[in-house]
Amino acid sequence: MKNSKIVIIMMILGLIFSIYFFSVDSKSQKELIEINTATSVKMKIKVAYNERGIYILNDKFFVRSATYILGNDYSISKDKAIWRPTNKKYIPSISDISAPFEIYKNKNSDTLTLIKDNKKIILLLE
């Protein structure tokens, strides 16, 4: 009986901590500005990381992690997959490119230009 009370208390504490950390995380993501077709952007990216399906840029902007590279990636993207089915091909996306880099995007355009190591990479916004 004593062990079941400890388990119930631990489960309740785990639930409380989970709800707290989820609310803190969702508040910080709501403050981010999405780069989409209506956005015009020209900036240098110093910090970029993948977080729950979005790629956060300079802790202020984000694009979808599934923003795929059109054409050549000049071997700048790194395949970070630990496991991939044998019949699936690696398709590079923006989340496979590490900072620093520069991005440019014109308003009402669905393409994002990324420049890293003097190489221009075109990405399609989802």
Backbone atoms as SQL, in Angstrom:
CREATE TABLE atoms (id INTEGER PRIMARY KEY, chain TEXT, resi INTEGER, resn TEXT, atom TEXT, x REAL, y REAL, z REAL);
INSERT INTO atoms VALUES
  (1, 'A', 1, 'MET', 'N', 0.824, -1.196, 0.000),
  (2, 'A', 1, 'MET', 'CA', 0.000, 0.000, 0.000),
  (3, 'A', 1, 'MET', 'C', 0.868, 1.259, 0.000),
  (4, 'A', 2, 'LYS', 'N', 1.974, 1.215, 0.769),
  (5, 'A', 2, 'LYS', 'CA', 2.865, 2.366, 0.860),
  (6, 'A', 2, 'LYS', 'C', 3.534, 2.645, -0.497),
  (7, 'A', 3, 'ASN', 'N', 3.905, 1.580, -1.204),
  (8, 'A', 3, 'ASN', 'CA', 4.539, 1.749, -2.514),
  (9, 'A', 3, 'ASN', 'C', 3.587, 2.345, -3.539),
  (10, 'A', 4, 'SER', 'N', 2.323, 1.987, -3.474),
  (11, 'A', 4, 'SER', 'CA', 1.361, 2.533, -4.430),
  (12, 'A', 4, 'SER', 'C', 1.144, 4.031, -4.200),
  (13, 'A', 5, 'LYS', 'N', 1.195, 4.475, -2.949),
  (14, 'A', 5, 'LYS', 'CA', 1.062, 5.911, -2.667),
  (15, 'A', 5, 'LYS', 'C', 2.250, 6.677, -3.238),
  (16, 'A', 6, 'ILE', 'N', 3.433, 6.120, -3.122),
  (17, 'A', 6, 'ILE', 'CA', 4.638, 6.772, -3.669),
  (18, 'A', 6, 'ILE', 'C', 4.549, 6.858, -5.184),
  (19, 'A', 7, 'VAL', 'N', 4.073, 5.799, -5.807),
  (20, 'A', 7, 'VAL', 'CA', 3.933, 5.790, -7.265),
  (21, 'A', 7, 'VAL', 'C', 2.921, 6.834, -7.712),
  (22, 'A', 8, 'ILE', 'N', 1.813, 6.937, -7.032),
  (23, 'A', 8, 'ILE', 'CA', 0.782, 7.922, -7.381),
  (24, 'A', 8, 'ILE', 'C', 1.319, 9.339, -7.210),
  (25, 'A', 9, 'ILE', 'N', 2.038, 9.591, -6.115),
  (26, 'A', 9, 'ILE', 'CA', 2.628, 10.925, -5.892),
  (27, 'A', 9, 'ILE', 'C', 3.634, 11.250, -6.992),
  (28, 'A', 10, 'MET', 'N', 4.467, 10.290, -7.374),
  (29, 'A', 10, 'MET', 'CA', 5.460, 10.511, -8.434),
  (30, 'A', 10, 'MET', 'C', 4.779, 10.791, -9.775),
  (31, 'A', 11, 'MET', 'N', 3.682, 10.084, -10.054),
  (32, 'A', 11, 'MET', 'CA', 2.954, 10.314, -11.301),
  (33, 'A', 11, 'MET', 'C', 2.345, 11.710, -11.330),
  (34, 'A', 12, 'ILE', 'N', 1.787, 12.148, -10.230),
  (35, 'A', 12, 'ILE', 'CA', 1.193, 13.487, -10.153),
  (36, 'A', 12, 'ILE', 'C', 2.272, 14.556, -10.322),
  (37, 'A', 13, 'LEU', 'N', 3.403, 14.391, -9.645),
  (38, 'A', 13, 'LEU', 'CA', 4.507, 15.348, -9.794),
  (39, 'A', 13, 'LEU', 'C', 5.020, 15.367, -11.236),
  (40, 'A', 14, 'GLY', 'N', 5.145, 14.211, -11.857),
  (41, 'A', 14, 'GLY', 'CA', 5.578, 14.141, -13.252),
  (42, 'A', 14, 'GLY', 'C', 4.617, 14.862, -14.184),
  (43, 'A', 15, 'LEU', 'N', 3.328, 14.703, -13.941),
  (44, 'A', 15, 'LEU', 'CA', 2.310, 15.386, -14.736),
  (45, 'A', 15, 'LEU', 'C', 2.406, 16.900, -14.568),
  (46, 'A', 16, 'ILE', 'N', 2.574, 17.367, -13.343),
  (47, 'A', 16, 'ILE', 'CA', 2.691, 18.806, -13.080),
  (48, 'A', 16, 'ILE', 'C', 3.923, 19.385, -13.783),
  (49, 'A', 17, 'PHE', 'N', 5.072, 18.706, -13.669),
  (50, 'A', 17, 'PHE', 'CA', 6.286, 19.183, -14.343),
  (51, 'A', 17, 'PHE', 'C', 6.131, 19.176, -15.855),
  (52, 'A', 18, 'SER', 'N', 5.484, 18.163, -16.404),
  (53, 'A', 18, 'SER', 'CA', 5.280, 18.084, -17.856),
  (54, 'A', 18, 'SER', 'C', 4.425, 19.240, -18.356),
  (55, 'A', 19, 'ILE', 'N', 3.339, 19.520, -17.652),
  (56, 'A', 19, 'ILE', 'CA', 2.455, 20.627, -18.044),
  (57, 'A', 19, 'ILE', 'C', 3.201, 21.957, -17.951),
  (58, 'A', 20, 'TYR', 'N', 3.983, 22.139, -16.914),
  (59, 'A', 20, 'TYR', 'CA', 4.740, 23.381, -16.751),
  (60, 'A', 20, 'TYR', 'C', 5.733, 23.580, -17.889),
  (61, 'A', 21, 'PHE', 'N', 6.540, 22.574, -18.179),
  (62, 'A', 21, 'PHE', 'CA', 7.553, 22.720, -19.227),
  (63, 'A', 21, 'PHE', 'C', 6.921, 22.873, -20.608),
  (64, 'A', 22, 'PHE', 'N', 5.793, 22.234, -20.855),
  (65, 'A', 22, 'PHE', 'CA', 5.096, 22.395, -22.126),
  (66, 'A', 22, 'PHE', 'C', 4.578, 23.822, -22.288),
  (67, 'A', 23, 'SER', 'N', 4.032, 24.401, -21.223),
  (68, 'A', 23, 'SER', 'CA', 3.506, 25.768, -21.318),
  (69, 'A', 23, 'SER', 'C', 4.631, 26.779, -21.515),
  (70, 'A', 24, 'VAL', 'N', 5.773, 26.589, -20.862),
  (71, 'A', 24, 'VAL', 'CA', 6.914, 27.495, -21.046),
  (72, 'A', 24, 'VAL', 'C', 7.423, 27.415, -22.474),
  (73, 'A', 25, 'ASP', 'N', 7.521, 26.204, -23.026),
  (74, 'A', 25, 'ASP', 'CA', 8.003, 26.004, -24.386),
  (75, 'A', 25, 'ASP', 'C', 7.048, 26.609, -25.406),
  (76, 'A', 26, 'SER', 'N', 5.744, 26.430, -25.235),
  (77, 'A', 26, 'SER', 'CA', 4.791, 26.956, -26.199),
  (78, 'A', 26, 'SER', 'C', 4.742, 28.486, -26.164),
  (79, 'A', 27, 'LYS', 'N', 4.951, 29.095, -24.994),
  (80, 'A', 27, 'LYS', 'CA', 4.972, 30.560, -24.909),
  (81, 'A', 27, 'LYS', 'C', 6.154, 31.131, -25.688),
  (82, 'A', 28, 'SER', 'N', 7.318, 30.492, -25.590),
  (83, 'A', 28, 'SER', 'CA', 8.492, 30.995, -26.303),
  (84, 'A', 28, 'SER', 'C', 8.336, 30.822, -27.806),
  (85, 'A', 29, 'GLN', 'N', 7.665, 29.761, -28.256),
  (86, 'A', 29, 'GLN', 'CA', 7.471, 29.567, -29.690),
  (87, 'A', 29, 'GLN', 'C', 6.430, 30.524, -30.255),
  (88, 'A', 30, 'LYS', 'N', 5.473, 30.973, -29.462),
  (89, 'A', 30, 'LYS', 'CA', 4.468, 31.928, -29.931),
  (90, 'A', 30, 'LYS', 'C', 5.087, 33.294, -30.226),
  (91, 'A', 31, 'GLU', 'N', 6.200, 33.615, -29.589),
  (92, 'A', 31, 'GLU', 'CA', 6.853, 34.904, -29.793),
  (93, 'A', 31, 'GLU', 'C', 7.711, 34.932, -31.058),
  (94, 'A', 32, 'LEU', 'N', 7.929, 33.796, -31.706),
  (95, 'A', 32, 'LEU', 'CA', 8.752, 33.737, -32.912),
  (96, 'A', 32, 'LEU', 'C', 7.978, 34.250, -34.121),
  (97, 'A', 33, 'ILE', 'N', 8.697, 34.822, -35.085),
  (98, 'A', 33, 'ILE', 'CA', 8.111, 35.351, -36.308),
  (99, 'A', 33, 'ILE', 'C', 8.352, 34.350, -37.427),
  (100, 'A', 34, 'GLU', 'N', 7.272, 33.946, -38.103),
  (101, 'A', 34, 'GLU', 'CA', 7.399, 32.964, -39.175),
  (102, 'A', 34, 'GLU', 'C', 7.841, 33.635, -40.479),
  (103, 'A', 35, 'ILE', 'N', 8.781, 32.999, -41.143),
  (104, 'A', 35, 'ILE', 'CA', 9.184, 33.438, -42.482),
  (105, 'A', 35, 'ILE', 'C', 8.340, 32.639, -43.459),
  (106, 'A', 36, 'ASN', 'N', 7.415, 33.321, -44.144),
  (107, 'A', 36, 'ASN', 'CA', 6.533, 32.666, -45.095),
  (108, 'A', 36, 'ASN', 'C', 6.504, 33.452, -46.399),
  (109, 'A', 37, 'THR', 'N', 5.567, 33.158, -47.284),
  (110, 'A', 37, 'THR', 'CA', 5.555, 33.804, -48.597),
  (111, 'A', 37, 'THR', 'C', 5.311, 35.306, -48.507),
  (112, 'A', 38, 'ALA', 'N', 4.633, 35.779, -47.494),
  (113, 'A', 38, 'ALA', 'CA', 4.340, 37.206, -47.361),
  (114, 'A', 38, 'ALA', 'C', 5.483, 37.997, -46.731),
  (115, 'A', 39, 'THR', 'N', 6.515, 37.323, -46.251),
  (116, 'A', 39, 'THR', 'CA', 7.604, 37.963, -45.520),
  (117, 'A', 39, 'THR', 'C', 8.739, 38.354, -46.452),
  (118, 'A', 40, 'SER', 'N', 9.375, 39.470, -46.155),
  (119, 'A', 40, 'SER', 'CA', 10.603, 39.888, -46.831),
  (120, 'A', 40, 'SER', 'C', 11.724, 39.856, -45.796),
  (121, 'A', 41, 'VAL', 'N', 12.825, 39.161, -46.133),
  (122, 'A', 41, 'VAL', 'CA', 13.888, 38.945, -45.151),
  (123, 'A', 41, 'VAL', 'C', 15.248, 39.120, -45.808),
  (124, 'A', 42, 'LYS', 'N', 16.160, 39.729, -45.057),
  (125, 'A', 42, 'LYS', 'CA', 17.567, 39.816, -45.438),
  (126, 'A', 42, 'LYS', 'C', 18.352, 39.900, -44.142),
  (127, 'A', 43, 'MET', 'N', 19.004, 38.797, -43.754),
  (128, 'A', 43, 'MET', 'CA', 19.712, 38.803, -42.475),
  (129, 'A', 43, 'MET', 'C', 20.800, 37.744, -42.427),
  (130, 'A', 44, 'LYS', 'N', 21.715, 37.963, -41.489),
  (131, 'A', 44, 'LYS', 'CA', 22.756, 36.984, -41.193),
  (132, 'A', 44, 'LYS', 'C', 22.284, 36.136, -40.029),
  (133, 'A', 45, 'ILE', 'N', 22.400, 34.836, -40.188),
  (134, 'A', 45, 'ILE', 'CA', 21.979, 33.903, -39.149),
  (135, 'A', 45, 'ILE', 'C', 23.215, 33.422, -38.402),
  (136, 'A', 46, 'LYS', 'N', 23.247, 33.673, -37.106),
  (137, 'A', 46, 'LYS', 'CA', 24.373, 33.245, -36.277),
  (138, 'A', 46, 'LYS', 'C', 24.032, 32.002, -35.472),
  (139, 'A', 47, 'VAL', 'N', 22.757, 31.873, -35.083),
  (140, 'A', 47, 'VAL', 'CA', 22.299, 30.733, -34.283),
  (141, 'A', 47, 'VAL', 'C', 21.093, 30.116, -34.981),
  (142, 'A', 48, 'ALA', 'N', 21.138, 28.801, -35.216),
  (143, 'A', 48, 'ALA', 'CA', 20.018, 28.095, -35.839),
  (144, 'A', 48, 'ALA', 'C', 19.932, 26.695, -35.255),
  (145, 'A', 49, 'TYR', 'N', 18.716, 26.292, -34.905),
  (146, 'A', 49, 'TYR', 'CA', 18.520, 24.950, -34.353),
  (147, 'A', 49, 'TYR', 'C', 17.103, 24.471, -34.620),
  (148, 'A', 50, 'ASN', 'N', 16.971, 23.148, -34.650),
  (149, 'A', 50, 'ASN', 'CA', 15.706, 22.493, -34.923),
  (150, 'A', 50, 'ASN', 'C', 14.964, 22.255, -33.620),
  (151, 'A', 51, 'GLU', 'N', 13.683, 22.623, -33.603),
  (152, 'A', 51, 'GLU', 'CA', 12.886, 22.472, -32.383),
  (153, 'A', 51, 'GLU', 'C', 11.455, 22.096, -32.768),
  (154, 'A', 52, 'ARG', 'N', 11.084, 20.851, -32.591),
  (155, 'A', 52, 'ARG', 'CA', 9.710, 20.377, -32.804),
  (156, 'A', 52, 'ARG', 'C', 9.127, 20.761, -34.162),
  (157, 'A', 53, 'GLY', 'N', 9.843, 20.470, -35.209),
  (158, 'A', 53, 'GLY', 'CA', 9.318, 20.683, -36.553),
  (159, 'A', 53, 'GLY', 'C', 9.549, 22.066, -37.127),
  (160, 'A', 54, 'ILE', 'N', 10.183, 22.949, -36.366),
  (161, 'A', 54, 'ILE', 'CA', 10.529, 24.263, -36.904),
  (162, 'A', 54, 'ILE', 'C', 12.022, 24.488, -36.739),
  (163, 'A', 55, 'TYR', 'N', 12.579, 25.283, -37.627),
  (164, 'A', 55, 'TYR', 'CA', 14.005, 25.617, -37.585),
  (165, 'A', 55, 'TYR', 'C', 14.096, 27.062, -37.117),
  (166, 'A', 56, 'ILE', 'N', 14.580, 27.269, -35.899),
  (167, 'A', 56, 'ILE', 'CA', 14.614, 28.592, -35.273),
  (168, 'A', 56, 'ILE', 'C', 15.900, 29.300, -35.679),
  (169, 'A', 57, 'LEU', 'N', 15.756, 30.550, -36.137),
  (170, 'A', 57, 'LEU', 'CA', 16.869, 31.354, -36.641),
  (171, 'A', 57, 'LEU', 'C', 17.065, 32.567, -35.739),
  (172, 'A', 58, 'ASN', 'N', 18.246, 32.702, -35.182),
  (173, 'A', 58, 'ASN', 'CA', 18.607, 33.832, -34.300),
  (174, 'A', 58, 'ASN', 'C', 17.638, 34.017, -33.136),
  (175, 'A', 59, 'ASP', 'N', 17.002, 32.963, -32.684),
  (176, 'A', 59, 'ASP', 'CA', 16.054, 32.991, -31.562),
  (177, 'A', 59, 'ASP', 'C', 14.916, 33.978, -31.756),
  (178, 'A', 60, 'LYS', 'N', 14.644, 34.381, -33.009),
  (179, 'A', 60, 'LYS', 'CA', 13.592, 35.353, -33.273),
  (180, 'A', 60, 'LYS', 'C', 12.674, 34.940, -34.414),
  (181, 'A', 61, 'PHE', 'N', 13.203, 34.278, -35.420),
  (182, 'A', 61, 'PHE', 'CA', 12.443, 33.879, -36.607),
  (183, 'A', 61, 'PHE', 'C', 12.413, 32.360, -36.714),
  (184, 'A', 62, 'PHE', 'N', 11.501, 31.845, -37.555),
  (185, 'A', 62, 'PHE', 'CA', 11.505, 30.414, -37.811),
  (186, 'A', 62, 'PHE', 'C', 10.957, 30.105, -39.195),
  (187, 'A', 63, 'VAL', 'N', 11.387, 28.978, -39.731),
  (188, 'A', 63, 'VAL', 'CA', 10.832, 28.383, -40.943),
  (189, 'A', 63, 'VAL', 'C', 10.526, 26.933, -40.606),
  (190, 'A', 64, 'ARG', 'N', 9.693, 26.315, -41.395),
  (191, 'A', 64, 'ARG', 'CA', 9.388, 24.902, -41.196),
  (192, 'A', 64, 'ARG', 'C', 10.635, 24.073, -41.456),
  (193, 'A', 65, 'SER', 'N', 10.852, 23.057, -40.653),
  (194, 'A', 65, 'SER', 'CA', 12.026, 22.192, -40.835),
  (195, 'A', 65, 'SER', 'C', 11.992, 21.471, -42.172),
  (196, 'A', 66, 'ALA', 'N', 10.817, 21.337, -42.750),
  (197, 'A', 66, 'ALA', 'CA', 10.665, 20.664, -44.038),
  (198, 'A', 66, 'ALA', 'C', 10.775, 21.656, -45.198),
  (199, 'A', 67, 'THR', 'N', 11.589, 22.692, -45.050),
  (200, 'A', 67, 'THR', 'CA', 11.878, 23.618, -46.147),
  (201, 'A', 67, 'THR', 'C', 13.006, 22.986, -46.951),
  (202, 'A', 68, 'TYR', 'N', 12.639, 22.387, -48.097),
  (203, 'A', 68, 'TYR', 'CA', 13.581, 21.564, -48.857),
  (204, 'A', 68, 'TYR', 'C', 14.426, 22.366, -49.831),
  (205, 'A', 69, 'ILE', 'N', 15.622, 21.862, -50.074),
  (206, 'A', 69, 'ILE', 'CA', 16.559, 22.483, -50.998),
  (207, 'A', 69, 'ILE', 'C', 16.170, 22.129, -52.427),
  (208, 'A', 70, 'LEU', 'N', 16.116, 23.144, -53.282),
  (209, 'A', 70, 'LEU', 'CA', 15.875, 22.935, -54.702),
  (210, 'A', 70, 'LEU', 'C', 17.223, 22.913, -55.409),
  (211, 'A', 71, 'GLY', 'N', 17.490, 21.883, -56.171),
  (212, 'A', 71, 'GLY', 'CA', 18.748, 21.828, -56.909),
  (213, 'A', 71, 'GLY', 'C', 19.898, 21.354, -56.056),
  (214, 'A', 72, 'ASN', 'N', 21.066, 21.951, -56.271),
  (215, 'A', 72, 'ASN', 'CA', 22.320, 21.506, -55.666),
  (216, 'A', 72, 'ASN', 'C', 22.494, 22.096, -54.269),
  (217, 'A', 73, 'ASP', 'N', 22.946, 21.271, -53.323),
  (218, 'A', 73, 'ASP', 'CA', 23.229, 21.759, -51.967),
  (219, 'A', 73, 'ASP', 'C', 24.727, 21.915, -51.728),
  (220, 'A', 74, 'TYR', 'N', 25.553, 21.634, -52.741),
  (221, 'A', 74, 'TYR', 'CA', 27.014, 21.796, -52.687),
  (222, 'A', 74, 'TYR', 'C', 27.634, 21.052, -51.499),
  (223, 'A', 75, 'SER', 'N', 27.009, 19.987, -51.075),
  (224, 'A', 75, 'SER', 'CA', 27.454, 19.156, -49.947),
  (225, 'A', 75, 'SER', 'C', 27.563, 19.939, -48.635),
  (226, 'A', 76, 'ILE', 'N', 26.803, 21.009, -48.509),
  (227, 'A', 76, 'ILE', 'CA', 26.787, 21.796, -47.270),
  (228, 'A', 76, 'ILE', 'C', 25.848, 21.164, -46.251),
  (229, 'A', 77, 'SER', 'N', 24.771, 20.545, -46.715),
  (230, 'A', 77, 'SER', 'CA', 23.841, 19.908, -45.781),
  (231, 'A', 77, 'SER', 'C', 24.401, 18.581, -45.308),
  (232, 'A', 78, 'LYS', 'N', 24.139, 18.274, -44.059),
  (233, 'A', 78, 'LYS', 'CA', 24.622, 17.041, -43.441),
  (234, 'A', 78, 'LYS', 'C', 23.428, 16.172, -43.056),
  (235, 'A', 79, 'ASP', 'N', 23.441, 14.926, -43.525),
  (236, 'A', 79, 'ASP', 'CA', 22.381, 13.981, -43.200),
  (237, 'A', 79, 'ASP', 'C', 22.576, 13.507, -41.762),
  (238, 'A', 80, 'LYS', 'N', 21.677, 13.925, -40.862),
  (239, 'A', 80, 'LYS', 'CA', 21.801, 13.601, -39.444),
  (240, 'A', 80, 'LYS', 'C', 20.950, 12.403, -39.036),
  (241, 'A', 81, 'ALA', 'N', 20.337, 11.737, -40.014),
  (242, 'A', 81, 'ALA', 'CA', 19.473, 10.603, -39.693),
  (243, 'A', 81, 'ALA', 'C', 20.298, 9.425, -39.202),
  (244, 'A', 82, 'ILE', 'N', 19.887, 8.869, -38.093),
  (245, 'A', 82, 'ILE', 'CA', 20.558, 7.690, -37.558),
  (246, 'A', 82, 'ILE', 'C', 20.093, 6.450, -38.305),
  (247, 'A', 83, 'TRP', 'N', 18.813, 6.424, -38.642),
  (248, 'A', 83, 'TRP', 'CA', 18.247, 5.277, -39.312),
  (249, 'A', 83, 'TRP', 'C', 17.336, 5.777, -40.425),
  (250, 'A', 84, 'ARG', 'N', 17.480, 5.167, -41.591),
  (251, 'A', 84, 'ARG', 'CA', 16.619, 5.500, -42.722),
  (252, 'A', 84, 'ARG', 'C', 16.295, 4.197, -43.448),
  (253, 'A', 85, 'PRO', 'N', 15.040, 3.979, -43.802),
  (254, 'A', 85, 'PRO', 'CA', 14.705, 2.768, -44.556),
  (255, 'A', 85, 'PRO', 'C', 15.509, 2.708, -45.864),
  (256, 'A', 86, 'THR', 'N', 15.835, 1.510, -46.298),
  (257, 'A', 86, 'THR', 'CA', 16.695, 1.337, -47.474),
  (258, 'A', 86, 'THR', 'C', 16.067, 1.889, -48.747),
  (259, 'A', 87, 'ASN', 'N', 14.743, 1.948, -48.830),
  (260, 'A', 87, 'ASN', 'CA', 14.091, 2.443, -50.042),
  (261, 'A', 87, 'ASN', 'C', 13.817, 3.952, -50.006),
  (262, 'A', 88, 'LYS', 'N', 14.224, 4.637, -48.959),
  (263, 'A', 88, 'LYS', 'CA', 14.013, 6.081, -48.840),
  (264, 'A', 88, 'LYS', 'C', 15.294, 6.841, -49.195),
  (265, 'A', 89, 'LYS', 'N', 15.115, 7.894, -49.981),
  (266, 'A', 89, 'LYS', 'CA', 16.241, 8.725, -50.407),
  (267, 'A', 89, 'LYS', 'C', 16.378, 9.917, -49.460),
  (268, 'A', 90, 'TYR', 'N', 17.614, 10.334, -49.212),
  (269, 'A', 90, 'TYR', 'CA', 17.878, 11.520, -48.395),
  (270, 'A', 90, 'TYR', 'C', 17.543, 12.766, -49.209),
  (271, 'A', 91, 'ILE', 'N', 16.641, 13.595, -48.694),
  (272, 'A', 91, 'ILE', 'CA', 16.268, 14.854, -49.331),
  (273, 'A', 91, 'ILE', 'C', 16.717, 15.967, -48.391),
  (274, 'A', 92, 'PRO', 'N', 17.735, 16.749, -48.765),
  (275, 'A', 92, 'PRO', 'CA', 18.250, 17.782, -47.865),
  (276, 'A', 92, 'PRO', 'C', 17.236, 18.901, -47.613),
  (277, 'A', 93, 'SER', 'N', 17.229, 19.400, -46.374),
  (278, 'A', 93, 'SER', 'CA', 16.348, 20.510, -45.996),
  (279, 'A', 93, 'SER', 'C', 17.161, 21.543, -45.228),
  (280, 'A', 94, 'ILE', 'N', 16.524, 22.656, -44.885),
  (281, 'A', 94, 'ILE', 'CA', 17.231, 23.734, -44.197),
  (282, 'A', 94, 'ILE', 'C', 17.744, 23.296, -42.830),
  (283, 'A', 95, 'SER', 'N', 17.055, 22.389, -42.188),
  (284, 'A', 95, 'SER', 'CA', 17.496, 21.955, -40.857),
  (285, 'A', 95, 'SER', 'C', 18.774, 21.120, -40.908),
  (286, 'A', 96, 'ASP', 'N', 19.214, 20.734, -42.099),
  (287, 'A', 96, 'ASP', 'CA', 20.465, 19.993, -42.259),
  (288, 'A', 96, 'ASP', 'C', 21.660, 20.919, -42.474),
  (289, 'A', 97, 'ILE', 'N', 21.427, 22.219, -42.484),
  (290, 'A', 97, 'ILE', 'CA', 22.491, 23.210, -42.687),
  (291, 'A', 97, 'ILE', 'C', 22.722, 23.941, -41.372),
  (292, 'A', 98, 'SER', 'N', 23.952, 23.931, -40.914),
  (293, 'A', 98, 'SER', 'CA', 24.266, 24.582, -39.642),
  (294, 'A', 98, 'SER', 'C', 24.658, 26.042, -39.855),
  (295, 'A', 99, 'ALA', 'N', 24.421, 26.854, -38.840),
  (296, 'A', 99, 'ALA', 'CA', 24.793, 28.273, -38.883),
  (297, 'A', 99, 'ALA', 'C', 26.303, 28.387, -38.743),
  (298, 'A', 100, 'PRO', 'N', 26.897, 29.455, -39.175),
  (299, 'A', 100, 'PRO', 'CA', 26.371, 30.717, -39.676),
  (300, 'A', 100, 'PRO', 'C', 26.121, 30.670, -41.184),
  (301, 'A', 101, 'PHE', 'N', 25.132, 31.454, -41.600),
  (302, 'A', 101, 'PHE', 'CA', 24.827, 31.644, -43.012),
  (303, 'A', 101, 'PHE', 'C', 23.974, 32.893, -43.159),
  (304, 'A', 102, 'GLU', 'N', 23.709, 33.298, -44.399),
  (305, 'A', 102, 'GLU', 'CA', 22.856, 34.446, -44.679),
  (306, 'A', 102, 'GLU', 'C', 21.625, 33.962, -45.414),
  (307, 'A', 103, 'ILE', 'N', 20.475, 34.617, -45.170),
  (308, 'A', 103, 'ILE', 'CA', 19.272, 34.290, -45.914),
  (309, 'A', 103, 'ILE', 'C', 18.677, 35.563, -46.513),
  (310, 'A', 104, 'TYR', 'N', 18.076, 35.391, -47.686),
  (311, 'A', 104, 'TYR', 'CA', 17.396, 36.471, -48.390),
  (312, 'A', 104, 'TYR', 'C', 16.078, 35.935, -48.907),
  (313, 'A', 105, 'LYS', 'N', 15.045, 36.774, -48.844),
  (314, 'A', 105, 'LYS', 'CA', 13.749, 36.395, -49.389),
  (315, 'A', 105, 'LYS', 'C', 12.977, 37.646, -49.747),
  (316, 'A', 106, 'ASN', 'N', 12.426, 37.645, -50.948),
  (317, 'A', 106, 'ASN', 'CA', 11.586, 38.753, -51.390),
  (318, 'A', 106, 'ASN', 'C', 10.146, 38.500, -50.971),
  (319, 'A', 107, 'LYS', 'N', 9.401, 39.585, -50.814),
  (320, 'A', 107, 'LYS', 'CA', 7.997, 39.477, -50.450),
  (321, 'A', 107, 'LYS', 'C', 7.227, 38.805, -51.588),
  (322, 'A', 108, 'ASN', 'N', 6.209, 38.040, -51.252),
  (323, 'A', 108, 'ASN', 'CA', 5.356, 37.306, -52.191),
  (324, 'A', 108, 'ASN', 'C', 6.128, 36.295, -53.036),
  (325, 'A', 109, 'SER', 'N', 7.145, 35.716, -52.469),
  (326, 'A', 109, 'SER', 'CA', 7.935, 34.677, -53.136),
  (327, 'A', 109, 'SER', 'C', 7.915, 33.427, -52.269),
  (328, 'A', 110, 'ASP', 'N', 7.951, 32.261, -52.908),
  (329, 'A', 110, 'ASP', 'CA', 7.955, 31.016, -52.142),
  (330, 'A', 110, 'ASP', 'C', 9.343, 30.387, -52.081),
  (331, 'A', 111, 'THR', 'N', 10.374, 31.145, -52.482),
  (332, 'A', 111, 'THR', 'CA', 11.740, 30.627, -52.403),
  (333, 'A', 111, 'THR', 'C', 12.571, 31.474, -51.433),
  (334, 'A', 112, 'LEU', 'N', 13.465, 30.807, -50.774),
  (335, 'A', 112, 'LEU', 'CA', 14.366, 31.412, -49.807),
  (336, 'A', 112, 'LEU', 'C', 15.780, 31.152, -50.297),
  (337, 'A', 113, 'THR', 'N', 16.604, 32.182, -50.361),
  (338, 'A', 113, 'THR', 'CA', 17.991, 32.027, -50.803),
  (339, 'A', 113, 'THR', 'C', 18.886, 32.008, -49.577),
  (340, 'A', 114, 'LEU', 'N', 19.717, 30.984, -49.493),
  (341, 'A', 114, 'LEU', 'CA', 20.638, 30.815, -48.380),
  (342, 'A', 114, 'LEU', 'C', 22.053, 30.856, -48.944),
  (343, 'A', 115, 'ILE', 'N', 22.919, 31.652, -48.323),
  (344, 'A', 115, 'ILE', 'CA', 24.311, 31.754, -48.770),
  (345, 'A', 115, 'ILE', 'C', 25.218, 31.315, -47.629),
  (346, 'A', 116, 'LYS', 'N', 26.023, 30.298, -47.918),
  (347, 'A', 116, 'LYS', 'CA', 26.994, 29.792, -46.952),
  (348, 'A', 116, 'LYS', 'C', 28.255, 29.430, -47.707),
  (349, 'A', 117, 'ASP', 'N', 29.397, 29.881, -47.209),
  (350, 'A', 117, 'ASP', 'CA', 30.693, 29.612, -47.836),
  (351, 'A', 117, 'ASP', 'C', 30.703, 30.047, -49.304),
  (352, 'A', 118, 'ASN', 'N', 30.119, 31.213, -49.581),
  (353, 'A', 118, 'ASN', 'CA', 30.032, 31.780, -50.936),
  (354, 'A', 118, 'ASN', 'C', 29.296, 30.876, -51.916),
  (355, 'A', 119, 'LYS', 'N', 28.409, 30.023, -51.417),
  (356, 'A', 119, 'LYS', 'CA', 27.596, 29.148, -52.257),
  (357, 'A', 119, 'LYS', 'C', 26.138, 29.495, -52.040),
  (358, 'A', 120, 'LYS', 'N', 25.406, 29.685, -53.129),
  (359, 'A', 120, 'LYS', 'CA', 24.005, 30.081, -53.071),
  (360, 'A', 120, 'LYS', 'C', 23.117, 28.835, -53.190),
  (361, 'A', 121, 'ILE', 'N', 22.256, 28.643, -52.225),
  (362, 'A', 121, 'ILE', 'CA', 21.335, 27.514, -52.196),
  (363, 'A', 121, 'ILE', 'C', 19.911, 28.058, -52.177),
  (364, 'A', 122, 'ILE', 'N', 19.061, 27.505, -53.041),
  (365, 'A', 122, 'ILE', 'CA', 17.677, 27.922, -53.124),
  (366, 'A', 122, 'ILE', 'C', 16.807, 26.894, -52.383),
  (367, 'A', 123, 'LEU', 'N', 15.906, 27.379, -51.532),
  (368, 'A', 123, 'LEU', 'CA', 15.023, 26.512, -50.771),
  (369, 'A', 123, 'LEU', 'C', 13.572, 26.877, -51.074),
  (370, 'A', 124, 'LEU', 'N', 12.723, 25.870, -51.065),
  (371, 'A', 124, 'LEU', 'CA', 11.287, 26.070, -51.303),
  (372, 'A', 124, 'LEU', 'C', 10.561, 26.087, -49.981),
  (373, 'A', 125, 'LEU', 'N', 9.871, 27.214, -49.678),
  (374, 'A', 125, 'LEU', 'CA', 9.082, 27.315, -48.444),
  (375, 'A', 125, 'LEU', 'C', 7.860, 26.434, -48.567),
  (376, 'A', 126, 'GLU', 'N', 7.527, 25.769, -47.495),
  (377, 'A', 126, 'GLU', 'CA', 6.361, 24.891, -47.504),
  (378, 'A', 126, 'GLU', 'C', 5.128, 25.639, -47.136);
